[in-house]
Amino acid sequence: MKTLLRAVFAVAVTAVLATAVAVPSDAATRRAPRVASFDGEWSVAISTSYGNCNSYRAALRIVGGRVYAAGGDFNASGYVNPSGGISVSVSSGAGSAFGSGRLRGSRGAGRWRTRSGECAGSWYATRRGY
């Protein structure tokens, strides 16, 4: 009987410890970045308001707050901070541009310009699947 009680006690203590480790405290939850809330596939419409550059539609992927190109003939890199602020660099061939703005929920908007300054404009994004 004593051995059975020790085994049950050991299992109960292990379960309590595992739960305490697996469930973050309220303070840890408040401090943890929430960049994952922006993870997913995004469709971005890029329009030119200054210069002789074409408008463009691009697919981006956000994983863990990092921004990547999701296909297409360009490279993209950047990040999204926990409050939705986004900064992205894009390059294709000899051209490159950077953009910044904000994501909120399943939408986003901001500004962009080429590195050389010959073109600039705005971008609007929607998360795919929403």
Stockholm file with secondary structure:
# STOCKHOLM 1.0

chainA/1-130         MKTLLRAVFAVAVTAVLATAVAVPSDAATRRAPRVASFDGEWSVAISTSYGNCNSYRAALRIVGGRVYAAGGDFNASGYVNPSGGISVSVSSGAGSAFGSGRLRGSRGAGRWRTRSGECAGSWYATRRGY
#=GR chainA/1-130 SS CHHHHHHHHHHHHHHHHHHHHHSCCHHHHHHSCCGGGGCEEEEEEEEEEESSCCCEEEEEEEETTEEEECSSSCEEEEEECTTSEEEEEEEETTEEEEEEEEEETTEEEEEEEETTSSCEEEEEEEETTC
#=GC SS_cons         CHHHHHHHHHHHHHHHHHHHHHSCCHHHHHHSCCGGGGCEEEEEEEEEEESSCCCEEEEEEEETTEEEECSSSCEEEEEECTTSEEEEEEEETTEEEEEEEEEETTEEEEEEEETTSSCEEEEEEEETTC
//
